[in-house]
Amino acid sequence: MNTGSLALLIPILAILGSFIVSIMKLRERQIRAASEHDSHNNSLLKEVSALRDRVEVLERLVTDDSYGLTQKINNA
């Protein structure tokens, strides 16, 4: 290999190496962001589930016959 080829090969390898490093860093950021989104989604799902349970309890209270009687007493 002559010096001219070597002089061209070194910058080409340096450029390719920097592209590879950039791609690896980007993939690492994407994986980290995906895991953060997953944990955030899980916490939101838990919160929605808890709120649904509370709404079910409130619906049972409102549709209960004794609640209607209490409302009539309070309005009288």
N, C-alpha and C positions, 0 to 999 in steps of 0.2 A: 504494500500500500504506500503510495507516495504521499508527500507532505500536503499537496493540494487537496487530495481526497480526505485526508485526516482533518485538514482545516475546515472543510465543509461538513464533515461528519460530526464534529464536536458541537457546533451550534445547533445542528438539527436534533441531536440527542438531548441537548439542554432544553430546547423548546418542547420536544415530546415529553420529557420528564416533567416539565412545569405543567403541561396539560394534564398529565396523569395525576399529579398531586392535586391540582384544582378539582378534578373530577372526584377524587377520593374525599376531599373535604366537603364537597357539595353533597355527596351521598351520605356522609356522616351527619350533616345538618338535616337532611331530609329524614333520616331515621330518627333522629332526636325529636324533630318536630312531629313526626307521626306518633311517637310514643307519648308526647305531651298531649296531642289531640285525643288519643285513646283514653288517657287517664281523665282528661276533662270531660269527655263523652260519658265515661262510666260514672263520674260524680253527678253529671246532669241526669242520667238515667235513674240513679238512686233517688235524687231529689224529686223527679217526676213521679216515681213510684210512691214515695212518702206522701206527696200532695194528692195523688189519686186515693190513697187510703184515707186521708183526712176528708176528702170530698165525699167518699162513700159513707163515712161516719155521719157527716153533716146531712147527707141525703136521708139516711135512716132516721135521724133525729127529726127532720122536718116532716117526713111522711108518717111518723109515728102518731097514733091517735091521741095520746096524752099531750103531745105538742099542740095540736089543734085546740084542745080543751084549755090549755094554758093561755093560748093566744086569745080565746074568747073571754076568759076571765080577765086578762090584762086590758082588753079593749072595752069591757063593760064599765 
